[in-house]
Amino acid sequence: KTGTIAWTLTNPARHHEIEGYASSASVNRGESIRLYVHTEAPSYHVTVYRMGWYNGLGAREMLPAQKRAGQRQPAPYRDPATRLVECRWENPIILAIPSQEQSATEWTSGYYLAKLTAEPTGEESYILFVVRDDQRPSTYLAQSSVTTFQAYNNWGGASFYDYNSPQGRAVAVAFNRPYAVSPDPDSADAAGAGPFLRGWEYNMVRWLERSGYDVSYTTNVDVHERGEVLQSHRAFLSVGHDEYWTWDMRRHVEEARDHGIHLGFFSANTCYWQVRLEPSRHTGERDRTLVAYKERAPWHDPVLLDRDPTNDYLATTKWRSAPVNQPEAALVGGMYLEGSPMVDGDLVIESPPNWVVQGTTLERGAHLPGLLGYEVDGFDETSPANTVVVARSPVGSRYAASTIYTAPSGAMVFNAGSMQWIWGLDDFHAPFTKHPRVNLAIQHMTQNILD
């Protein structure tokens, strides 16, 4: 398909000049999604792109520019108790996605960006959503970790983190709001796309599609809601930064593994915090509010205060901590090295199976520069007994680990143990150090693992 670079932002909206959000994180083919837009400009136009490789141009135009009258939207609802901020915007664009029967090769499952451009001033921003194809049993199902996107999103003044919540962090955040623009001027050109363009997920999409893999896409909210969809694929891929999981997300992924579905975690810090999904406080639509009490859970999480211990397993604390007591290494193979600073170092090969390094010259002790970080996982005593350490990389006095194990079902579970593994596949917006990030050996290893 013909690509374009017209999807990029040349005049990012840094101060809410134009912004928007989607009514859901994803939409299945044959269904509709609503796009809500705020701007004080008299008019704007919206153009929709599918993101991918496209001969290096990065996207394909799916819906040509449509002109709309500008609308100043009402102020958001604010809950002082939880610090939740939820938009209650009006008059959405209704975008109908053709079904497979209506158009076999258009609107393929993938990540989509609606580019908004204010007129006449020209400020621009994005709305991000995923198009699913739940009926198509592709080989690989790749997941967007939208709960983690929202956990860090401080639009309206509060996220789950103190560092970007000036008046105090929230314990509930809404999906019904735009993604805040990063204060980093170098990241403003991703306005409205959350971490998608400035993290790792887009890099993985570019490489998967450049390499010709049979892949379709979903979000972790969909994994929470429809776990059976995983079992129509051969392998499930979690990429980027997949930190916040619900009980049902983990249950559905474990069930898939136990039915022989392979798992690839091309990330680190996976499944670290348990969260709950609740309905929108405004519309009542399911799973539009994300709840996490985190360190405050023992004293504030309602499931631990209701005197019903049968619900304690849903506490929004660390998966490895009481009363949940489900260390993430039991699923992933390794887990986040707590207390380690941000890392930017080398992966060091340990003892991978021969098939993993086939086609490379890698031997034990080989360094892969710049692919360890910025958060990393380590081997743990709760890792499955047959876990093999592919890479063992020093982090201070400890070691990060890339691992692989085979479940009793025959499913293979790989964990990169490093978010920057993906930069070895595609270095879009990866910071350049003394070594280039793209690495042929990592590409060969990843191909071997996916094969």
TAWOMO-V805237 format. One line per field, one symbol per residue. phi: phi as a letter, one per 30 degrees, with the letter a starting at -180 (. if undefined). burial: I if it has 9 or more other C-alpha atoms within 8 Angstrom, else O. A space follows every 50 residues. Layout:
BEGIN
phi->???
burial->???
END
This chain:
BEGIN
phi->.dcacdddccbddcbidaaaacdadbbdejcbbcccbcacddaabbbcbc cadhhidjabdcbdecdbddbddddddbcddcidbbdbdbhddccdcede ddadccheeldbbcccbdbcdidbacbcacccbddcdddccccccddded ecdcejjbbdbddbbecjdccbbcddadddddddedcddcejchdedcbb ddeddededddiddbbbbbddddddbdddedcbdbcccbibcdcbdeded edddddedcjddbbccaaidhdcdbbcbdedcciddhcbccadhddeecb dedcccicddcddcedbdedcdcdhbedddcdjbaeddiddecbbcdbdc bdeeddceiccdbejdccdicckdcbcbdbdcdedcdccdbbbdbiccbd bcbbbcdedjdcbcbdiaddeddddacehdddcdbdddbddddddddddd d
burial->OOIIOOIOIOOIIOOOIIIIIIIIIIIIIIIIIIIIIIIIIIIIIIIIII IIIIOOIIIIIIOOOOOOOIIOIOOOOOOOOOIIIIIIIOOIOOOOIIII OOIOOOIOIIIIIIIIIIIOOOIIIIIIIIIIIOOOOIIIIIIIIIIIII IIIIIOIIIIIIOIIIOOIIIIIIIIIIIIIOOOOOIIIIIIIIOIIIII IIIIIIIIIIOOOOIIIIIIIIIIOOIOIIIIIIIIIIIIIIIIIIIIII OIIIOIIIIIIIIIIIIIIIIIIIIIIIIIOOOOOOIIIIIIIIOOIOOI IOIIIOOIOOIIOIIIIIIIIOOIOOIIIIIIIIIIIOOOOOIIIIIIII IIOOOIIIOOOOOOOOOIIIIIIIIIIIIIOOIIOOIIIIIIIOIOOOII IIIIIIIOIOIIIIIIIIIIIIIIIIIOOOOOOOOIIIIOIIIIIIOIOO O
END
